[in-house]
Amino acid sequence: MNRVCLTGRVTGKPELRSNGLVDVTKFTIAINRNYKNANGEYESDFINCVAFNKRAEMIANYIEKGDMLGITGKIQTGSYTAKDGSKRYTTDVIVEDLDFLQSKNARNTQKYARNDKNVEKDTQKSDFSSEKDPFEQFGEQIDIDSNFLE
């Protein structure tokens, strides 16, 4: 079985190419490793991805550098002869399905919100303090314990 599931951020703007018969988009995603190196830093793996036809068009039109994607597909290896005559080997993920998880702009907005926690907390208090209890008309408060569901 040849099945790959990846989640990572696009490292550059994907570009659409066509030979008249097939549309192709090649792009790279960066995937952070789950552990730190000897310097205490997280390293990343850079995975080359290839999409064809309608999926290639969609990626080229809507995906930007920094966007987070969930990709499922298969690994495909290949080779070619470089201009200097040497043989080069490639390993790519052929994109079969793609989920758009987060844009770069949304990530920047979240960073801003995390840096400004006090402002965010004050906003939340003011937003909810003016709301009335939606269950007020039903009378007294009812406590539900864990036995309620049994």
Residue frames as a rotation matrix with the C-alpha (Angstrom) as fourth column:
MET 1
0.585 0.811 0.000 0.00
0.811 -0.585 0.000 0.00
0.000 0.000 -1.000 0.00
ASN 2
-0.624 -0.736 0.261 1.33
0.750 -0.659 -0.064 3.44
0.219 0.156 0.963 -0.93
ARG 3
0.489 0.846 0.214 -0.55
0.643 -0.515 0.567 6.05
0.589 -0.139 -0.796 1.13
VAL 4
-0.671 -0.729 -0.134 0.69
0.670 -0.519 -0.531 9.35
0.317 -0.447 0.837 2.57
CYS 5
0.630 0.776 0.037 -1.03
0.670 -0.567 0.478 11.86
0.392 -0.277 -0.878 4.87
LEU 6
-0.506 -0.861 -0.052 0.75
0.819 -0.461 -0.341 15.18
0.270 -0.215 0.939 5.46
THR 7
0.786 0.611 -0.098 0.00
0.615 -0.754 0.230 18.45
0.066 -0.241 -0.968 7.20
GLY 8
-0.231 -0.914 -0.333 2.28
0.857 -0.353 0.374 21.39
-0.460 -0.199 0.866 6.55
ARG 9
0.472 0.317 -0.822 2.72
0.053 -0.942 -0.333 24.90
-0.880 0.114 -0.461 5.22
VAL 10
0.769 -0.132 0.625 3.33
0.638 0.095 -0.764 25.78
0.041 0.987 0.157 1.59
THR 11
0.075 -0.872 -0.483 6.83
0.699 -0.300 0.649 27.21
-0.711 -0.386 0.587 1.11
GLY 12
-0.856 -0.330 -0.398 6.16
-0.033 -0.733 0.679 29.20
-0.516 0.594 0.617 -2.08
LYS 13
0.020 0.894 -0.448 3.38
-0.725 -0.296 -0.622 30.22
-0.688 0.337 0.643 -4.44
PRO 14
-0.179 -0.035 0.983 2.38
0.395 0.913 0.104 27.13
-0.901 0.407 -0.150 -6.50
GLU 15
-0.371 -0.003 -0.929 2.61
-0.727 -0.622 0.292 27.69
-0.578 0.783 0.229 -10.26
LEU 16
0.510 0.647 0.568 0.45
-0.024 0.670 -0.742 26.02
-0.860 0.365 0.357 -12.88
ARG 17
-0.566 -0.631 -0.531 2.12
-0.639 -0.071 0.766 24.60
-0.521 0.773 -0.363 -15.99
SER 18
0.493 0.774 0.397 0.46
-0.210 0.549 -0.809 22.94
-0.844 0.316 0.434 -18.94
ASN 19
-0.715 -0.686 0.134 1.60
-0.054 0.246 0.968 21.02
-0.697 0.685 -0.213 -22.00
GLY 20
-0.618 0.579 -0.532 -1.80
-0.763 -0.280 0.582 21.40
0.188 0.766 0.615 -23.66
LEU 21
-0.146 0.539 -0.830 -3.03
-0.093 0.827 0.554 18.01
0.985 0.157 -0.071 -22.45
VAL 22
0.313 0.146 -0.938 -2.25
0.830 0.438 0.345 17.95
0.461 -0.887 0.015 -18.73
ASP 23
0.486 -0.147 0.861 -2.11
-0.389 -0.919 0.062 20.75
0.783 -0.365 -0.504 -16.16
VAL 24
0.246 -0.504 -0.828 0.57
0.767 0.624 -0.152 20.29
0.593 -0.597 0.540 -13.47
THR 25
0.624 -0.139 0.769 1.31
-0.473 -0.851 0.230 22.20
0.622 -0.507 -0.597 -10.30
LYS 26
0.121 -0.662 -0.739 4.43
0.676 0.600 -0.427 21.50
0.727 -0.448 0.521 -8.26
PHE 27
0.423 -0.015 0.906 4.91
-0.531 -0.814 0.234 22.90
0.734 -0.580 -0.353 -4.78
THR 28
-0.468 -0.636 -0.613 6.69
0.268 0.558 -0.785 22.14
0.842 -0.532 -0.091 -1.52
ILE 29
0.691 0.625 0.364 5.28
-0.202 -0.318 0.927 21.91
0.694 -0.714 -0.093 1.99
ALA 30
-0.515 -0.821 0.246 7.28
-0.416 -0.011 -0.909 22.27
0.749 -0.571 -0.336 5.19
ILE 31
0.623 0.673 -0.399 6.41
-0.008 0.516 0.857 19.86
0.782 -0.531 0.327 7.97
ASN 32
0.074 -0.577 0.813 7.72
-0.908 -0.376 -0.184 20.45
0.412 -0.725 -0.552 11.48
ARG 33
-0.343 -0.268 -0.900 9.24
0.105 0.941 -0.320 17.49
0.933 -0.205 -0.295 13.29
ASN 34
0.674 0.738 -0.041 7.82
0.060 0.001 0.998 16.57
0.736 -0.675 -0.044 16.71
TYR 35
0.671 -0.512 -0.536 11.14
0.708 0.231 0.667 16.83
-0.218 -0.827 0.518 18.53
LYS 36
0.892 -0.414 -0.185 13.93
-0.417 -0.909 0.020 19.34
-0.176 0.060 -0.983 19.06
ASN 37
0.596 -0.770 -0.226 17.49
0.214 0.424 -0.880 18.94
0.774 0.476 0.418 17.78
ALA 38
0.030 -0.697 -0.716 20.66
0.960 0.220 -0.173 19.27
0.278 -0.683 0.676 19.91
ASN 39
-0.861 -0.355 0.364 20.33
0.301 -0.933 -0.198 23.09
0.410 -0.061 0.910 19.76
GLY 40
-0.644 0.682 -0.346 16.79
0.404 -0.081 -0.911 22.95
-0.649 -0.727 -0.224 21.18
GLU 41
-0.480 0.455 -0.750 15.18
-0.729 -0.683 0.053 23.93
-0.488 0.572 0.659 17.87
TYR 42
0.338 0.658 0.673 12.52
0.050 0.701 -0.711 22.22
-0.940 0.274 0.204 15.82
GLU 43
-0.809 -0.561 -0.177 13.60
-0.194 -0.030 0.981 21.11
-0.555 0.828 -0.084 12.37
SER 44
0.306 0.917 -0.254 11.39
-0.586 -0.029 -0.810 20.77
-0.750 0.397 0.529 9.31
ASP 45
-0.481 -0.312 0.819 11.15
0.481 0.687 0.544 18.38
-0.733 0.656 -0.180 6.40
PHE 46
-0.247 0.343 -0.906 10.45
-0.696 -0.714 -0.080 19.83
-0.674 0.611 0.415 2.97
ILE 47
-0.333 0.268 0.904 8.25
0.380 0.916 -0.131 17.55
-0.863 0.300 -0.406 0.88
ASN 48
-0.869 0.014 -0.495 7.80
-0.443 -0.468 0.764 18.02
-0.222 0.883 0.413 -2.87
CYS 49
-0.214 0.889 0.405 4.20
0.239 0.450 -0.861 17.63
-0.947 -0.088 -0.308 -4.04
VAL 50
-0.981 -0.028 -0.190 2.66
-0.179 -0.223 0.958 17.37
-0.070 0.974 0.214 -7.50
ALA 51
-0.178 0.973 0.145 -0.98
0.101 0.164 -0.981 17.82
-0.979 -0.160 -0.127 -8.51
PHE 52
-0.926 -0.134 0.352 -2.62
0.335 0.133 0.933 17.29
-0.171 0.982 -0.079 -11.89
ASN 53
-0.521 0.733 0.438 -5.51
0.625 -0.022 0.780 18.72
0.581 0.680 -0.446 -13.93
LYS 54
0.379 0.781 0.497 -8.42
0.210 -0.595 0.776 20.31
0.901 -0.190 -0.389 -11.97
ARG 55
0.777 -0.159 -0.609 -6.67
0.624 0.065 0.779 19.83
-0.084 -0.985 0.150 -8.63
ALA 56
-0.308 -0.948 0.082 -3.57
0.943 -0.292 0.162 21.54
-0.130 0.127 0.983 -10.06
GLU 57
-0.304 0.300 0.904 -5.68
0.407 -0.818 0.407 24.50
0.861 0.492 0.127 -11.25
MET 58
0.744 0.666 -0.043 -7.38
0.283 -0.256 0.924 24.83
0.605 -0.700 -0.379 -7.86
ILE 59
0.447 -0.661 -0.603 -4.06
0.835 0.067 0.546 24.78
-0.321 -0.747 0.582 -5.98
ALA 60
-0.540 -0.708 0.455 -2.47
0.832 -0.533 0.157 27.33
0.131 0.463 0.877 -8.33
ASN 61
-0.180 0.566 0.805 -5.48
0.286 -0.753 0.593 29.67
0.941 0.336 -0.026 -8.07
TYR 62
0.666 0.682 0.303 -6.23
-0.110 -0.311 0.944 29.52
0.738 -0.662 -0.132 -4.34
ILE 63
0.751 -0.432 -0.499 -3.17
0.657 0.422 0.624 28.42
-0.059 -0.797 0.601 -2.39
GLU 64
0.732 -0.515 0.446 -0.56
-0.336 -0.843 -0.421 30.94
0.593 0.158 -0.790 -1.25
LYS 65
-0.296 -0.910 -0.292 2.83
0.129 0.265 -0.956 30.75
0.947 -0.320 0.039 0.43
GLY 66
-0.865 -0.134 0.484 2.33
-0.439 -0.268 -0.858 30.07
0.245 -0.954 0.172 4.15
ASP 67
0.178 0.984 0.028 -1.09
-0.923 0.157 0.350 28.40
0.340 -0.088 0.936 3.84
MET 68
-0.629 -0.314 0.711 -1.50
-0.609 0.768 -0.200 25.21
-0.484 -0.559 -0.674 5.87
LEU 69
0.042 0.590 -0.807 -2.70
-0.899 0.375 0.227 22.18
0.436 0.716 0.546 3.92
GLY 70
-0.024 0.002 1.000 -3.71
-0.477 0.879 -0.013 18.63
-0.879 -0.477 -0.020 4.71
ILE 71
-0.007 -0.089 -0.996 -2.67
-0.991 0.137 -0.005 16.38
0.137 0.987 -0.089 1.86
THR 72
0.236 -0.010 0.972 -3.32
-0.220 0.973 0.064 12.73
-0.946 -0.229 0.228 1.14
GLY 73
0.589 -0.090 -0.803 -1.73
-0.807 -0.026 -0.589 10.98
0.032 0.996 -0.088 -1.78
LYS 74
0.914 -0.341 0.220 0.96
0.323 0.939 0.116 8.53
-0.246 -0.035 0.969 -2.78
ILE 75
0.217 -0.927 -0.305 4.74
-0.382 -0.368 0.848 8.60
-0.898 -0.068 -0.434 -3.07
GLN 76
0.955 0.006 0.296 6.18
0.267 0.418 -0.869 8.38
-0.129 0.909 0.397 -6.55
THR 77
0.144 -0.967 -0.211 9.87
0.051 -0.206 0.977 8.18
-0.988 -0.152 0.020 -7.43
GLY 78
0.960 0.108 0.257 11.44
0.260 -0.006 -0.966 9.09
-0.103 0.994 -0.033 -10.73
SER 79
0.024 -0.984 -0.178 14.69
0.501 -0.142 0.854 10.09
-0.865 -0.110 0.489 -12.37
TYR 80
0.979 0.175 0.108 15.99
0.179 -0.470 -0.864 12.37
-0.101 0.865 -0.491 -15.09
THR 81
0.085 -0.977 0.193 19.27
0.996 0.083 -0.016 13.34
-0.001 0.194 0.981 -16.69
ALA 82
0.526 0.034 -0.850 20.48
0.330 -0.929 0.166 16.81
-0.784 -0.368 -0.500 -15.72
LYS 83
0.966 -0.135 -0.220 22.08
-0.257 -0.558 -0.789 19.24
-0.016 0.819 -0.574 -18.18
ASP 84
0.142 -0.985 0.097 25.53
-0.974 -0.122 0.193 18.21
-0.178 -0.122 -0.976 -16.95
GLY 85
-0.106 -0.127 -0.986 24.77
-0.622 0.782 -0.034 14.59
0.776 0.610 -0.162 -17.86
SER 86
-0.953 -0.245 0.179 24.38
-0.284 0.521 -0.805 13.32
0.104 -0.818 -0.566 -14.30
LYS 87
-0.325 0.862 -0.389 21.40
0.330 0.489 0.808 11.21
0.886 0.135 -0.443 -13.32
ARG 88
-0.815 0.156 0.558 19.09
-0.536 -0.570 -0.623 12.81
0.221 -0.807 0.548 -10.71
TYR 89
-0.632 0.611 -0.476 16.47
0.602 0.774 0.194 11.03
0.487 -0.164 -0.858 -8.63
THR 90
-0.619 0.517 0.592 13.20
-0.576 -0.810 0.105 12.51
0.534 -0.276 0.799 -7.40
THR 91
-0.692 0.557 -0.459 10.67
0.708 0.646 -0.284 11.61
0.139 -0.522 -0.842 -4.75
ASP 92
-0.803 0.506 0.316 7.30
-0.435 -0.859 0.269 13.39
0.408 0.078 0.910 -4.89
VAL 93
-0.650 0.746 0.145 3.92
0.284 0.415 -0.864 13.08
-0.705 -0.521 -0.482 -3.26
ILE 94
-0.832 0.498 0.244 1.18
0.195 -0.150 0.969 12.85
0.519 0.854 0.027 -5.88
VAL 95
-0.838 0.534 0.113 -1.73
-0.406 -0.471 -0.783 14.82
-0.365 -0.702 0.611 -4.40
GLU 96
-0.766 0.641 -0.059 -4.97
0.472 0.621 0.626 12.85
0.438 0.452 -0.777 -4.48
ASP 97
0.450 0.889 -0.083 -6.92
0.721 -0.307 0.621 14.88
0.526 -0.340 -0.779 -1.92
LEU 98
-0.687 -0.681 0.255 -6.32
0.458 -0.678 -0.575 18.24
0.564 -0.278 0.778 -0.31
ASP 99
0.475 0.775 -0.418 -7.83
0.852 -0.285 0.440 20.09
0.222 -0.565 -0.795 2.64
PHE 100
-0.163 -0.434 0.886 -7.26
0.122 -0.900 -0.418 23.80
0.979 0.040 0.200 3.14
LEU 101
0.052 0.136 -0.989 -6.60
0.921 0.377 0.101 24.11
0.387 -0.916 -0.106 6.88
GLN 102
0.529 0.080 -0.845 -5.45
0.572 -0.769 0.286 27.67
-0.627 -0.635 -0.452 7.53
SER 103
0.725 -0.290 0.625 -4.32
0.435 -0.511 -0.742 30.69
0.534 0.809 -0.244 5.58
LYS 104
-0.373 -0.921 -0.113 -1.16
0.783 -0.248 -0.570 32.61
0.497 -0.301 0.814 6.37
ASN 105
-0.449 0.269 0.852 -3.32
-0.249 -0.953 0.170 35.65
0.858 -0.136 0.495 7.18
ALA 106
0.688 0.724 -0.054 -5.32
-0.190 0.252 0.949 33.68
0.700 -0.643 0.311 9.76
ARG 107
0.349 -0.652 -0.673 -2.07
0.854 0.517 -0.058 32.54
0.386 -0.555 0.737 11.38
ASN 108
-0.661 -0.614 0.432 -0.85
0.426 -0.780 -0.458 36.15
0.618 -0.119 0.777 11.63
THR 109
0.032 0.770 0.637 -4.18
-0.456 -0.556 0.695 37.19
0.890 -0.313 0.333 13.16
GLN 110
0.799 0.240 -0.551 -3.85
0.291 0.647 0.704 34.45
0.525 -0.724 0.448 15.79
LYS 111
-0.188 -0.935 -0.302 -0.31
0.880 -0.024 -0.475 35.58
0.437 -0.355 0.827 16.62
TYR 112
-0.586 0.032 0.809 -1.60
-0.109 -0.993 -0.040 39.12
0.803 -0.112 0.586 17.12
ALA 113
0.484 0.857 0.181 -4.39
-0.373 0.015 0.928 37.87
0.792 -0.516 0.326 19.37
ARG 114
0.578 -0.338 -0.743 -1.94
0.695 0.681 0.231 35.81
0.428 -0.650 0.628 21.46
ASN 115
-0.523 -0.846 0.103 0.35
0.694 -0.493 -0.524 38.83
0.495 -0.203 0.845 21.87
ASP 116
-0.711 0.351 0.610 -2.55
-0.413 -0.910 0.041 40.99
0.569 -0.222 0.792 22.95
LYS 117
-0.568 0.487 -0.663 -4.25
0.583 0.807 0.093 38.65
0.581 -0.334 -0.742 25.47
ASN 118
-0.734 0.280 -0.618 -5.30
0.469 -0.449 -0.760 41.44
-0.490 -0.849 0.198 27.83
VAL 119
-0.722 0.484 -0.495 -7.13
-0.650 -0.719 0.245 43.31
-0.237 0.498 0.834 25.10
GLU 120
-0.596 0.486 -0.639 -8.80
-0.231 0.659 0.716 40.09
0.769 0.574 -0.280 23.98
LYS 121
-0.654 0.336 -0.678 -9.95
0.727 0.529 -0.439 39.26
0.211 -0.780 -0.590 27.54
ASP 122
-0.755 0.372 -0.540 -11.39
0.016 -0.814 -0.581 42.74
-0.656 -0.447 0.608 28.05
THR 123
-0.668 0.501 -0.551 -13.26
-0.720 -0.247 0.648 42.47
0.188 0.829 0.526 24.77
GLN 124
-0.608 0.433 -0.665 -14.70
0.228 0.898 0.376 39.10
0.760 0.077 -0.645 25.74
LYS 125
-0.723 0.331 -0.606 -15.92
0.634 -0.030 -0.773 40.44
-0.274 -0.943 -0.188 29.09
SER 126
-0.676 0.473 -0.565 -17.64
-0.395 -0.880 -0.263 43.40
-0.621 0.045 0.782 27.50
ASP 127
-0.688 0.418 -0.593 -19.19
-0.548 0.236 0.802 41.26
0.475 0.877 0.067 24.77
PHE 128
-0.472 0.477 -0.741 -20.73
0.403 0.865 0.299 38.75
0.784 -0.158 -0.600 27.17
SER 129
-0.897 0.091 -0.433 -21.53
0.398 -0.262 -0.879 41.02
-0.194 -0.961 0.199 30.11
SER 130
-0.698 0.653 -0.293 -24.41
-0.662 -0.745 -0.083 42.68
-0.272 0.136 0.953 28.25
GLU 131
-0.551 0.499 -0.669 -26.03
-0.314 0.618 0.721 39.41
0.773 0.607 -0.184 27.22
LYS 132
0.063 0.668 0.741 -29.02
-0.998 0.052 0.038 38.11
-0.013 -0.742 0.670 29.12
ASP 133
-0.721 -0.221 0.657 -29.32
-0.340 0.939 -0.058 34.53
-0.604 -0.265 -0.752 30.29
PRO 134
-0.659 0.472 -0.586 -31.09
-0.635 0.070 0.769 32.73
0.404 0.879 0.253 27.41
PHE 135
-0.476 0.466 -0.746 -32.67
0.406 0.869 0.284 30.26
0.780 -0.168 -0.603 29.85
GLU 136
-0.980 0.038 0.195 -33.92
-0.177 -0.608 -0.774 32.91
0.090 -0.793 0.603 32.30
GLN 137
-0.292 0.956 -0.035 -37.58
-0.881 -0.255 0.398 32.32
0.371 0.147 0.917 31.36
PHE 138
0.030 0.290 -0.956 -37.46
-0.095 0.953 0.287 28.70
0.995 0.082 0.056 32.55
GLY 139
0.888 0.417 0.196 -37.19
-0.198 -0.040 0.979 29.54
0.416 -0.908 0.047 36.24
GLU 140
0.686 -0.606 0.402 -34.70
-0.539 -0.052 0.841 28.18
-0.489 -0.793 -0.363 38.74
GLN 141
-0.065 -0.854 -0.517 -31.29
-0.984 0.140 -0.107 26.79
0.164 0.502 -0.849 37.89
ILE 142
0.943 0.315 0.103 -31.01
-0.324 0.942 0.084 23.04
-0.071 -0.112 0.991 37.29
ASP 143
-0.049 -0.986 0.156 -27.83
-0.911 0.108 0.397 21.16
-0.409 -0.123 -0.904 38.13
ILE 144
0.857 0.230 -0.462 -26.95
-0.434 0.804 -0.406 18.19
0.278 0.548 0.789 35.95
ASP 145
0.154 -0.820 0.551 -24.56
-0.775 0.245 0.582 15.66
-0.613 -0.517 -0.598 37.43
SER 146
-0.679 -0.552 -0.485 -22.89
-0.734 0.513 0.445 12.63
0.003 0.658 -0.753 35.87
ASN 147
-0.767 0.447 0.460 -25.78
0.195 0.846 -0.496 10.36
-0.611 -0.291 -0.736 36.97
PHE 148
-0.024 0.804 -0.595 -28.15
-0.520 -0.518 -0.679 12.31
-0.854 0.293 0.430 34.74
LEU 149
-0.124 -0.113 -0.986 -26.92
-0.990 0.075 0.116 10.52
0.061 0.991 -0.121 31.62
GLU 150
-0.947 -0.321 -0.013 -27.17
-0.317 0.943 -0.104 6.99
0.046 -0.095 -0.994 33.05
